[in-house]
Amino acid sequence: MNILRVWDNYNFVEQNENVPLCEREESKYVDLNEELLKAFPFSKIGLAATVWETKKFIYEREGDKEYWGIPVKVNIQRRLRKLLLFSKLEYNNYYLYRLVMNLLLPFRALIKVCEIVKFSYFFIRIMKIFNPDIVICNQTYDENAILACIVARVMKIPIILEVRSGIDKYKALSFSRGMVEAYKRSVILSLTTKLADRIISLSPDIKLITNKEVSIVNNLCDKEFKEISPNNQFLIEDVLPIVQIGRIEYLKNQMTTIQAFKKLQETFPNVKLFIIGRYSDEEVRYQKVFNKYLSDNPDLRVLVKEIKYRNEMKQFLSIVAKKNGILILPSLCEGFPRVILEGGELGIPGIYSKLPGNSLLIRDGINSLLLNDPLSVNELYDKMNFLVKDIAKYRQLSNNIYRDTKSRINNYSSTFINVIKSLGERFK
């Protein structure tokens, strides 16, 4: 049996064509390939992914696994933005930037059509070469997701769709990236769910837009935590760490965190906020507001840092756990954040938005705390203040989140295996 997985934007760490696909961080971290090969002997796994920063079609082979890199995301638009200093224009004068981008709309549409045609050509070529029995599509908000599902449907190949975001994402996007982008992604999600034979989702709210059977799964996470040798860049001085992890963008809502932390620091001078993540290329306006707030409040003990590799993130979180740190995630939308599991398996309780995906694991007041209004600075401050003050309650939450996480962390691969078997007798 041949299983083809389709991913968008396969540049989890390195946007560098000299790094083999099979050695990139995402492929090493995801153990689904190995689990599928164990469950279905004599099978082959294929991974087709759109890649950036390369002009050539990539093919690699590693045992029973084959990798294809589809160079549709060379992304002329990004290069033009850099060449014409569009990012600087967007940062300094957003409305002038939008005017220029609207004037270039026909040219941008032509580029997008070229990318779609290019993806279609390479993907059909891969389908003919690999001849898959099943297609697992991870892309749920990219135009290529629809194309991959249509090609598989025409070839009468079963499709398993993995939805990695809650449907709230498409509502929240309207505030940060405009109604058109939000509507486009909602349409893509709606079409791909209609084309799929089975759906696997990180968040149960996907059931609101489809009548098909949906299997709920935790985010992918290492099965066991392995202690990593100390690294000086992660040594945290004698502080109580408050940590938020994720891209710096409107949907992750770091502004509420730093405003609540400002109030917390006035009461507890030994706390320090660590914001771990990179700036989103698509939200320069939010970056401007975020940086301005930090520059206007130089006394805030805030460190903004990007951690690229999963093993380094594990190392950082292990130090946070030893310091009785707290995770903060007041996101406006999520599927099921990986960081909840990564922190939970180390016994780090957190304060998370009350979203359908988060509520699968988080029990408010038992293993962590939930925010009814993620935009409320006062609510977030009150809950941070509560956990910092009450060490007995902190330890109770810590013990519970550790136990609850351990009992749920291994269902990612087993869910995929069971869903594949449900497709029919020949897949068992």
The 8 nearest C-alpha neighbors of each residue, nearest first, counted from 0:
[[1, 42, 132, 43, 2, 41, 131, 39],
 [0, 2, 131, 43, 132, 42, 44, 3],
 [3, 1, 44, 133, 131, 132, 45, 134],
 [2, 4, 45, 134, 46, 131, 44, 135],
 [5, 3, 135, 46, 134, 136, 45, 47],
 [6, 4, 136, 47, 48, 137, 46, 135],
 [7, 5, 48, 137, 138, 47, 4, 9],
 [6, 8, 49, 48, 138, 9, 5, 137],
 [9, 7, 49, 50, 10, 48, 6, 51],
 [8, 10, 50, 48, 11, 7, 49, 6],
 [11, 9, 12, 14, 13, 8, 50, 51],
 [10, 12, 25, 9, 24, 13, 23, 8],
 [13, 11, 10, 307, 24, 14, 23, 308],
 [12, 14, 15, 10, 11, 23, 18, 24],
 [15, 13, 10, 52, 51, 12, 16, 11],
 [14, 16, 13, 17, 18, 52, 53, 51],
 [15, 17, 18, 53, 52, 14, 19, 51],
 [18, 16, 15, 19, 14, 13, 20, 53],
 [17, 19, 16, 15, 20, 23, 22, 13],
 [20, 18, 22, 21, 17, 23, 16, 59],
 [21, 19, 23, 22, 18, 66, 26, 59],
 [20, 22, 19, 23, 26, 66, 27, 61],
 [23, 21, 19, 20, 27, 24, 26, 18],
 [24, 22, 20, 25, 21, 26, 27, 19],
 [23, 25, 27, 26, 28, 12, 11, 22],
 [24, 26, 28, 27, 23, 11, 29, 12],
 [27, 25, 29, 28, 24, 23, 21, 22],
 [28, 26, 24, 25, 29, 22, 23, 21],
 [27, 29, 25, 26, 24, 30, 221, 309],
 [28, 30, 26, 31, 27, 25, 219, 32],
 [29, 31, 32, 33, 28, 34, 27, 412],
 [30, 32, 34, 412, 33, 29, 35, 411],
 [33, 31, 35, 30, 34, 36, 44, 29],
 [32, 34, 36, 35, 31, 30, 37, 38],
 [35, 33, 31, 37, 36, 32, 38, 412],
 [34, 36, 38, 32, 37, 33, 39, 31],
 [35, 37, 33, 39, 34, 38, 40, 42],
 [38, 36, 34, 35, 39, 40, 33, 32],
 [37, 39, 35, 36, 34, 40, 416, 33],
 [38, 40, 36, 37, 42, 35, 41, 0],
 [41, 39, 42, 36, 37, 38, 35, 0],
 [40, 42, 39, 43, 0, 36, 63, 37],
 [43, 41, 0, 40, 1, 39, 36, 44],
 [42, 44, 1, 63, 64, 2, 0, 45],
 [45, 43, 64, 2, 3, 1, 65, 63],
 [44, 46, 3, 65, 64, 66, 4, 2],
 [45, 47, 4, 66, 3, 5, 67, 65],
 [48, 46, 67, 5, 68, 66, 4, 6],
 [49, 47, 6, 68, 7, 9, 5, 69],
 [48, 50, 69, 8, 7, 68, 9, 70],
 [51, 49, 9, 8, 70, 72, 68, 69],
 [52, 50, 72, 73, 53, 14, 70, 10],
 [51, 53, 73, 14, 15, 16, 50, 54],
 [52, 54, 16, 51, 55, 70, 73, 50],
 [55, 53, 70, 73, 52, 56, 71, 51],
 [56, 54, 53, 70, 57, 69, 68, 16],
 [55, 57, 69, 68, 70, 58, 54, 67],
 [58, 56, 68, 67, 55, 59, 69, 66],
 [57, 59, 67, 66, 68, 56, 60, 65],
 [60, 58, 66, 65, 67, 57, 61, 20],
 [59, 61, 65, 64, 66, 62, 58, 63],
 [60, 62, 64, 63, 65, 59, 21, 66],
 [63, 61, 64, 60, 65, 43, 44, 59],
 [64, 62, 43, 61, 44, 65, 42, 60],
 [65, 63, 44, 61, 62, 45, 60, 43],
 [64, 66, 60, 45, 59, 61, 46, 44],
 [67, 65, 46, 59, 58, 45, 47, 60],
 [68, 66, 58, 47, 57, 46, 48, 69],
 [67, 69, 57, 48, 49, 56, 50, 47],
 [68, 70, 49, 56, 71, 50, 48, 67],
 [71, 69, 50, 72, 54, 56, 49, 53],
 [72, 70, 114, 73, 69, 118, 49, 117],
 [73, 71, 74, 51, 70, 50, 49, 52],
 [72, 74, 51, 52, 71, 53, 70, 75],
 [75, 73, 72, 76, 77, 78, 71, 51],
 [74, 76, 78, 77, 79, 73, 110, 72],
 [75, 77, 79, 74, 78, 80, 107, 110],
 [78, 76, 80, 79, 75, 74, 81, 73],
 [77, 79, 75, 81, 80, 76, 82, 74],
 [78, 80, 82, 76, 81, 77, 83, 75],
 [81, 79, 85, 77, 78, 83, 82, 84],
 [80, 82, 84, 78, 79, 83, 85, 77],
 [81, 83, 79, 84, 80, 78, 85, 77],
 [84, 82, 85, 80, 81, 79, 86, 78],
 [83, 85, 81, 87, 86, 82, 80, 88],
 [86, 84, 80, 88, 87, 83, 89, 81],
 [87, 85, 89, 88, 84, 90, 80, 81],
 [86, 88, 90, 84, 85, 89, 91, 92],
 [87, 89, 85, 91, 86, 90, 92, 96],
 [90, 88, 93, 86, 96, 92, 87, 91],
 [89, 91, 87, 88, 283, 92, 284, 86],
 [92, 90, 88, 89, 87, 93, 287, 284],
 [93, 91, 89, 95, 88, 94, 90, 96],
 [92, 94, 89, 96, 95, 97, 90, 91],
 [95, 93, 97, 96, 92, 98, 89, 99],
 [96, 94, 98, 97, 93, 92, 99, 88],
 [95, 97, 93, 89, 99, 94, 98, 88],
 [98, 96, 100, 94, 95, 99, 101, 93],
 [99, 97, 95, 101, 96, 100, 94, 102],
 [98, 100, 102, 96, 101, 97, 95, 103],
 [101, 99, 97, 103, 102, 98, 96, 104],
 [100, 102, 104, 98, 103, 99, 97, 105],
 [103, 101, 99, 100, 104, 98, 105, 97],
 [104, 102, 100, 101, 106, 105, 107, 99],
 [103, 105, 101, 107, 106, 102, 108, 100],
 [106, 104, 108, 107, 103, 109, 102, 101],
 [105, 107, 109, 103, 108, 104, 110, 102],
 [106, 108, 104, 110, 109, 105, 103, 111],
 [107, 109, 111, 105, 110, 106, 104, 112],
 [110, 108, 112, 106, 107, 111, 105, 113],
 [111, 109, 113, 107, 108, 112, 114, 106],
 [110, 112, 114, 108, 113, 109, 115, 107],
 [113, 111, 115, 109, 114, 110, 116, 108],
 [114, 112, 110, 116, 111, 115, 117, 109],
 [113, 115, 111, 117, 71, 112, 116, 118],
 [116, 114, 112, 118, 117, 113, 119, 111],
 [117, 115, 119, 113, 118, 114, 112, 120],
 [116, 118, 114, 120, 115, 119, 113, 71],
 [117, 119, 115, 121, 120, 116, 122, 71],
 [120, 118, 116, 122, 117, 121, 123, 115],
 [121, 119, 117, 118, 123, 122, 116, 124],
 [120, 122, 124, 118, 123, 119, 125, 117],
 [121, 123, 125, 119, 124, 120, 118, 126],
 [124, 122, 126, 125, 120, 121, 119, 127],
 [123, 125, 121, 122, 127, 126, 120, 128],
 [126, 124, 122, 128, 123, 127, 129, 121],
 [127, 125, 123, 130, 129, 124, 128, 122],
 [126, 128, 130, 124, 125, 129, 123, 131],
 [127, 129, 125, 126, 130, 124, 123, 131],
 [128, 130, 126, 131, 127, 125, 1, 45],
 [129, 131, 127, 126, 128, 132, 1, 125],
 [132, 130, 1, 133, 2, 129, 3, 126],
 [131, 133, 1, 2, 0, 156, 130, 134],
 [134, 132, 2, 157, 131, 156, 158, 3],
 [133, 135, 3, 158, 4, 2, 136, 159],
 [136, 134, 4, 159, 160, 158, 5, 3],
 [135, 137, 5, 160, 138, 4, 161, 159],
 [136, 138, 161, 6, 5, 160, 139, 135],
 [139, 137, 144, 136, 7, 6, 140, 141],
 [138, 140, 188, 162, 141, 144, 137, 187],
 [141, 139, 184, 187, 138, 188, 142, 144],
 [140, 142, 143, 144, 139, 138, 187, 184],
 [143, 141, 144, 145, 146, 140, 187, 115],
 [142, 144, 146, 141, 145, 147, 115, 118],
 [145, 143, 138, 147, 142, 146, 141, 139],
 [144, 146, 148, 143, 147, 142, 191, 149],
 [147, 145, 143, 149, 148, 144, 150, 142],
 [146, 148, 144, 150, 145, 149, 143, 151],
 [147, 149, 151, 145, 146, 150, 152, 144],
 [150, 148, 152, 146, 151, 147, 145, 153],
 [151, 149, 153, 147, 152, 148, 146, 154],
 [152, 150, 154, 156, 148, 149, 153, 155],
 [151, 153, 155, 149, 154, 150, 156, 148],
 [154, 152, 150, 155, 151, 149, 156, 148],
 [153, 155, 151, 152, 156, 150, 149, 126],
 [156, 154, 152, 153, 151, 157, 150, 158],
 [155, 157, 151, 154, 152, 133, 132, 158],
 [158, 156, 133, 196, 134, 155, 159, 151],
 [159, 157, 134, 195, 196, 135, 133, 160],
 [158, 160, 135, 197, 198, 195, 196, 136],
 [161, 159, 198, 136, 135, 195, 199, 137],
 [160, 162, 199, 137, 200, 198, 136, 163],
 [163, 161, 200, 164, 139, 199, 160, 201],
 [162, 164, 201, 334, 200, 161, 165, 139],
 [165, 163, 334, 333, 162, 166, 168, 201],
 [164, 166, 334, 167, 202, 333, 168, 204],
 [165, 167, 168, 169, 205, 164, 204, 170],
 [168, 166, 170, 165, 332, 169, 171, 333],
 [169, 167, 332, 171, 166, 170, 165, 172],
 [168, 170, 181, 172, 167, 171, 166, 185],
 [171, 169, 167, 168, 172, 173, 181, 166],
 [170, 172, 168, 173, 169, 174, 167, 331],
 [173, 171, 169, 175, 181, 174, 170, 176],
 [172, 174, 178, 177, 181, 171, 170, 176],
 [175, 173, 172, 171, 177, 176, 178, 170],
 [174, 176, 172, 173, 177, 249, 171, 282],
 [177, 175, 172, 173, 174, 180, 178, 181],
 [176, 178, 173, 179, 180, 174, 175, 181],
 [177, 179, 173, 181, 180, 182, 176, 172],
 [178, 180, 182, 181, 177, 183, 173, 176],
 [181, 179, 183, 182, 178, 177, 184, 176],
 [180, 182, 169, 178, 173, 172, 184, 179],
 [181, 183, 185, 179, 180, 184, 178, 186],
 [184, 182, 180, 186, 185, 181, 179, 187],
 [183, 185, 140, 187, 181, 186, 182, 188],
 [184, 186, 182, 188, 183, 187, 169, 189],
 [185, 187, 189, 183, 184, 188, 190, 182],
 [188, 186, 184, 190, 189, 185, 140, 191],
 [189, 187, 185, 191, 186, 190, 139, 140],
 [188, 190, 186, 192, 187, 191, 185, 193],
 [191, 189, 193, 187, 192, 188, 186, 194],
 [190, 192, 194, 188, 193, 189, 145, 187],
 [191, 193, 195, 189, 190, 194, 188, 209],
 [192, 194, 190, 191, 195, 189, 209, 196],
 [195, 193, 191, 192, 190, 148, 196, 152],
 [196, 194, 158, 192, 197, 193, 159, 160],
 [195, 197, 158, 159, 157, 194, 198, 160],
 [198, 196, 159, 195, 160, 158, 212, 199],
 [199, 197, 160, 213, 159, 161, 214, 200],
 [200, 198, 214, 161, 213, 215, 160, 162],
 [201, 199, 162, 215, 202, 161, 216, 163],
 [200, 202, 334, 335, 216, 163, 215, 217],
 [201, 203, 356, 334, 200, 165, 204, 355],
 [204, 202, 205, 206, 355, 356, 215, 200],
 [203, 205, 206, 202, 207, 355, 165, 166],
 [204, 206, 207, 203, 208, 166, 202, 165],
 [207, 205, 204, 209, 208, 203, 213, 210],
 [206, 208, 205, 204, 209, 210, 203, 166],
 [209, 207, 206, 205, 210, 189, 204, 192],
 [210, 208, 206, 211, 207, 205, 192, 193],
 [209, 211, 212, 206, 208, 207, 213, 193],
 [212, 210, 209, 213, 197, 198, 206, 196],
 [211, 213, 210, 197, 214, 198, 206, 209],
 [212, 214, 198, 199, 211, 215, 206, 200],
 [215, 213, 199, 200, 198, 216, 212, 414],
 [216, 214, 200, 201, 199, 203, 213, 202],
 [217, 215, 201, 411, 200, 214, 410, 218],
 [218, 216, 201, 411, 219, 335, 410, 408],
 [217, 219, 337, 335, 220, 201, 216, 336],
 [220, 218, 411, 217, 337, 29, 221, 408],
 [219, 221, 222, 218, 337, 340, 408, 341],
 [222, 220, 223, 224, 219, 28, 341, 29],
 [221, 223, 220, 409, 408, 224, 405, 219],
 [224, 222, 221, 225, 344, 220, 405, 408],
 [223, 225, 226, 221, 222, 344, 313, 345],
 [226, 224, 227, 223, 313, 310, 314, 221],
 [225, 227, 224, 228, 314, 317, 313, 229],
 [228, 226, 314, 225, 229, 310, 313, 311],
 [227, 229, 230, 226, 314, 225, 231, 311],
 [230, 228, 227, 231, 314, 233, 234, 232],
 [229, 231, 232, 233, 228, 234, 314, 227],
 [230, 232, 234, 233, 229, 235, 228, 315],
 [231, 233, 230, 234, 235, 229, 315, 311],
 [234, 232, 231, 315, 230, 235, 314, 229],
 [233, 235, 231, 232, 236, 230, 318, 229],
 [236, 234, 233, 237, 238, 318, 319, 240],
 [235, 237, 238, 234, 239, 240, 233, 271],
 [236, 238, 235, 239, 269, 322, 240, 270],
 [239, 237, 269, 270, 236, 240, 271, 235],
 [238, 240, 270, 324, 269, 271, 322, 241],
 [241, 239, 324, 271, 270, 238, 272, 242],
 [240, 242, 272, 325, 324, 271, 273, 326],
 [243, 241, 273, 326, 272, 327, 274, 240],
 [242, 244, 327, 274, 326, 328, 275, 273],
 [245, 243, 275, 276, 274, 242, 246, 338],
 [246, 244, 276, 275, 247, 251, 243, 277],
 [247, 245, 276, 277, 248, 278, 279, 251],
 [248, 246, 278, 279, 277, 276, 245, 251],
 [249, 247, 251, 250, 246, 279, 285, 282],
 [248, 250, 252, 251, 175, 285, 247, 253],
 [249, 251, 331, 252, 248, 330, 332, 171],
 [252, 250, 330, 249, 248, 253, 331, 247],
 [253, 251, 249, 250, 254, 330, 255, 329],
 [252, 254, 256, 255, 251, 257, 247, 248],
 [255, 253, 256, 257, 252, 258, 289, 249],
 [256, 254, 258, 253, 376, 257, 252, 374],
 [255, 257, 253, 259, 254, 258, 260, 252],
 [256, 258, 260, 254, 259, 255, 261, 253],
 [257, 259, 261, 255, 260, 256, 254, 376],
 [260, 258, 380, 376, 256, 261, 262, 257],
 [259, 261, 263, 257, 262, 258, 256, 264],
 [260, 262, 258, 264, 259, 263, 257, 299],
 [261, 263, 260, 265, 259, 264, 258, 380],
 [264, 262, 260, 266, 265, 261, 267, 259],
 [265, 263, 267, 268, 261, 266, 262, 260],
 [264, 266, 263, 262, 267, 268, 261, 260],
 [267, 265, 264, 263, 268, 262, 384, 269],
 [266, 268, 264, 269, 265, 263, 270, 387],
 [269, 267, 264, 270, 265, 266, 263, 271],
 [270, 268, 238, 267, 239, 271, 264, 237],
 [271, 269, 239, 238, 268, 240, 267, 264],
 [270, 272, 300, 240, 241, 301, 239, 238],
 [273, 271, 301, 241, 242, 240, 300, 302],
 [272, 274, 242, 302, 301, 275, 241, 303],
 [275, 273, 303, 243, 242, 244, 302, 304],
 [274, 276, 244, 304, 305, 303, 273, 243],
 [277, 275, 305, 246, 245, 244, 247, 304],
 [276, 278, 246, 305, 247, 279, 275, 304],
 [277, 279, 247, 246, 280, 276, 286, 248],
 [278, 280, 281, 282, 247, 248, 246, 277],
 [281, 279, 282, 278, 283, 86, 277, 248],
 [280, 282, 279, 283, 176, 248, 278, 284],
 [283, 281, 284, 285, 279, 280, 248, 286],
 [282, 284, 286, 285, 90, 281, 287, 280],
 [285, 283, 287, 286, 282, 90, 288, 93],
 [284, 286, 288, 287, 283, 282, 289, 248],
 [285, 287, 283, 289, 284, 288, 290, 282],
 [286, 288, 284, 290, 285, 289, 291, 283],
 [289, 287, 285, 291, 286, 290, 292, 284],
 [288, 290, 286, 292, 287, 291, 285, 254],
 [291, 289, 293, 287, 292, 288, 286, 294],
 [290, 292, 294, 288, 293, 289, 295, 287],
 [293, 291, 295, 289, 290, 294, 288, 296],
 [292, 294, 296, 290, 291, 295, 297, 289],
 [293, 295, 291, 296, 292, 297, 290, 289],
 [296, 294, 292, 293, 291, 297, 290, 298],
 [295, 297, 293, 294, 298, 299, 292, 291],
 [298, 296, 299, 294, 295, 293, 300, 292],
 [299, 297, 296, 300, 301, 293, 295, 261],
 [298, 300, 297, 301, 296, 261, 293, 264],
 [301, 299, 271, 272, 298, 302, 270, 264],
 [302, 300, 272, 299, 273, 271, 303, 274],
 [301, 303, 273, 274, 304, 272, 300, 271],
 [302, 304, 274, 275, 273, 301, 305, 276],
 [305, 303, 275, 276, 302, 274, 306, 277],
 [304, 306, 276, 275, 277, 307, 303, 274],
 [307, 305, 308, 312, 304, 275, 276, 311],
 [308, 306, 12, 305, 309, 311, 312, 11],
 [307, 309, 311, 310, 306, 312, 24, 12],
 [308, 310, 312, 311, 313, 307, 24, 28],
 [309, 311, 313, 312, 308, 314, 227, 315],
 [312, 310, 314, 308, 313, 309, 315, 306],
 [313, 311, 309, 315, 314, 310, 316, 306],
 [314, 312, 310, 316, 311, 315, 317, 309],
 [313, 315, 311, 317, 312, 316, 227, 310],
 [314, 316, 312, 318, 313, 317, 233, 311],
 [317, 315, 319, 313, 318, 314, 320, 312],
 [316, 318, 320, 314, 319, 315, 313, 321],
 [317, 319, 321, 316, 320, 315, 322, 314],
 [318, 320, 316, 324, 322, 317, 321, 240],
 [321, 319, 317, 323, 322, 318, 324, 347],
 [320, 322, 318, 319, 323, 317, 324, 316],
 [321, 323, 319, 320, 324, 239, 318, 240],
 [324, 322, 320, 321, 319, 325, 239, 347],
 [323, 325, 240, 319, 322, 320, 241, 239],
 [324, 326, 241, 349, 348, 242, 347, 327],
 [327, 325, 349, 242, 243, 241, 350, 348],
 [326, 328, 243, 350, 349, 242, 351, 329],
 [327, 329, 351, 330, 243, 350, 352, 326],
 [330, 328, 373, 352, 351, 252, 327, 331],
 [331, 329, 251, 332, 328, 252, 250, 352],
 [330, 332, 250, 251, 373, 329, 171, 252],
 [333, 331, 168, 330, 167, 250, 165, 171],
 [334, 332, 165, 164, 335, 336, 330, 168],
 [333, 335, 164, 165, 202, 201, 356, 163],
 [334, 336, 356, 201, 357, 333, 218, 202],
 [337, 335, 338, 339, 334, 333, 218, 357],
 [336, 338, 218, 339, 340, 341, 335, 220],
 [337, 339, 341, 340, 336, 342, 244, 343],
 [340, 338, 342, 337, 341, 343, 336, 349],
 [341, 339, 343, 338, 342, 337, 344, 404],
 [342, 340, 338, 343, 339, 344, 337, 345],
 [343, 341, 347, 345, 339, 340, 344, 338],
 [342, 344, 340, 346, 401, 345, 400, 347],
 [343, 345, 401, 346, 342, 341, 404, 340],
 [346, 344, 343, 342, 347, 401, 320, 317],
 [345, 347, 401, 397, 343, 344, 400, 398],
 [346, 348, 342, 343, 397, 320, 345, 325],
 [349, 347, 367, 397, 325, 396, 346, 400],
 [350, 348, 326, 367, 325, 327, 351, 368],
 [349, 351, 368, 327, 369, 367, 328, 326],
 [352, 350, 328, 369, 329, 370, 327, 349],
 [353, 351, 370, 329, 369, 354, 373, 330],
 [352, 354, 369, 370, 371, 351, 358, 357],
 [353, 355, 357, 356, 352, 358, 332, 333],
 [356, 354, 358, 357, 202, 203, 204, 359],
 [355, 357, 202, 335, 334, 358, 359, 354],
 [358, 356, 354, 359, 355, 335, 361, 360],
 [357, 359, 361, 355, 360, 356, 354, 353],
 [360, 358, 357, 356, 361, 355, 362, 202],
 [361, 359, 358, 357, 362, 403, 404, 356],
 [360, 362, 358, 357, 367, 359, 363, 366],
 [363, 361, 365, 366, 364, 367, 360, 358],
 [362, 364, 368, 369, 365, 367, 361, 366],
 [363, 365, 368, 367, 366, 362, 396, 369],
 [364, 366, 362, 363, 396, 367, 399, 368],
 [365, 367, 396, 400, 399, 362, 364, 361],
 [368, 366, 348, 349, 364, 363, 396, 365],
 [369, 367, 363, 350, 364, 349, 351, 370],
 [370, 368, 351, 353, 363, 352, 350, 371],
 [371, 369, 352, 372, 353, 373, 351, 368],
 [370, 372, 353, 373, 369, 352, 378, 375],
 [371, 373, 370, 374, 375, 352, 378, 353],
 [372, 374, 329, 375, 370, 352, 371, 331],
 [375, 373, 372, 255, 376, 329, 252, 331],
 [376, 374, 378, 377, 372, 373, 379, 255],
 [375, 377, 259, 379, 255, 378, 380, 374],
 [376, 378, 380, 375, 379, 381, 259, 382],
 [379, 377, 381, 375, 380, 376, 382, 370],
 [378, 380, 382, 376, 377, 381, 383, 259],
 [381, 379, 259, 377, 383, 378, 382, 384],
 [382, 380, 384, 378, 379, 383, 377, 385],
 [381, 383, 385, 379, 384, 380, 386, 378],
 [382, 384, 380, 386, 385, 381, 379, 387],
 [383, 385, 381, 387, 382, 386, 380, 388],
 [384, 386, 382, 388, 383, 387, 389, 381],
 [387, 385, 383, 389, 388, 384, 393, 382],
 [386, 388, 384, 385, 389, 383, 390, 393],
 [389, 387, 385, 386, 384, 390, 383, 393],
 [390, 388, 386, 392, 391, 387, 385, 393],
 [389, 391, 393, 392, 388, 394, 387, 386],
 [392, 390, 394, 393, 389, 395, 396, 388],
 [391, 393, 395, 389, 394, 390, 396, 386],
 [392, 394, 390, 396, 391, 395, 386, 397],
 [395, 393, 397, 391, 396, 392, 398, 390],
 [394, 396, 392, 398, 397, 393, 399, 391],
 [395, 397, 366, 399, 393, 394, 398, 367],
 [398, 396, 346, 394, 348, 400, 395, 399],
 [399, 397, 401, 395, 396, 400, 346, 394],
 [398, 400, 366, 396, 402, 401, 397, 403],
 [401, 399, 366, 403, 343, 397, 402, 398],
 [402, 400, 346, 344, 343, 398, 404, 399],
 [401, 403, 399, 405, 400, 404, 398, 406],
 [404, 402, 400, 406, 405, 401, 399, 407],
 [405, 403, 407, 401, 406, 402, 343, 344],
 [404, 406, 402, 403, 408, 407, 344, 401],
 [405, 407, 403, 404, 408, 402, 409, 401],
 [408, 406, 404, 405, 409, 410, 403, 217],
 [407, 409, 405, 404, 410, 406, 222, 217],
 [408, 410, 411, 407, 222, 412, 413, 406],
 [409, 411, 413, 412, 414, 408, 407, 216],
 [412, 410, 414, 413, 216, 409, 217, 219],
 [411, 413, 415, 414, 31, 410, 416, 34],
 [412, 414, 416, 410, 415, 411, 417, 409],
 [415, 413, 417, 416, 412, 411, 410, 418],
 [416, 414, 418, 412, 413, 417, 419, 411],
 [415, 417, 413, 419, 414, 418, 412, 420],
 [418, 416, 420, 414, 419, 415, 413, 421],
 [417, 419, 421, 415, 420, 416, 414, 422],
 [420, 418, 416, 421, 417, 422, 415, 426],
 [421, 419, 427, 417, 426, 422, 418, 423],
 [422, 420, 418, 419, 423, 417, 426, 427],
 [423, 421, 420, 419, 426, 418, 424, 157],
 [422, 424, 421, 425, 426, 420, 427, 419],
 [423, 425, 426, 427, 422, 420, 421, 419],
 [424, 426, 423, 427, 420, 422, 0, 421],
 [427, 425, 420, 424, 423, 419, 422, 421],
 [426, 420, 424, 425, 423, 419, 421, 39]]
